Amino acid sequence: MSVMRRPAFMAAVATTVLAVLLLGFVTNLAWAMLQSPTAIGKVLGVLVLVIPVIALWYLVNEWRLGITVQRMASRLEAQDRLPRHDGARTAGGRLTEEAALDVYEVARRGVEMSPEDWAAWFHLAFAYDEVKEKAEARKALRHAAALFRAAR
């Protein structure tokens, strides 16, 4: 766990435990509804049971992505290729808008030159984060993870 800080990992574990407890409560509620003698109660039970199924699928996918991102970061760290964004910074420590756009352009060109390279997509994800495109950063990180898994 060299790249990921232990407090972040512990926060993820604690959040997952709380989510699983909540899912257990909702599943118990759905089970009680399924035991209802009325058809409406049974239908509601089935509908409520869908919530924990979707939530569990989401939790598993998020943990899978997190573990894969950690493996990618560890490999890049071992190769001294983690994203390092140099440039002018604001008083808050973030890159200025111009410096962030420069970082993004470099990362975008890297993906254009090597579209099947997971590391290029990893770098693009962090460049998107610098230009405050969180949704695109997430998509790029998911794509990097899929390429990383396929390469193994």
Order of alpha helices (4+ residues) and beta strands (2+ residues): alpha-alpha-alpha-alpha-alpha
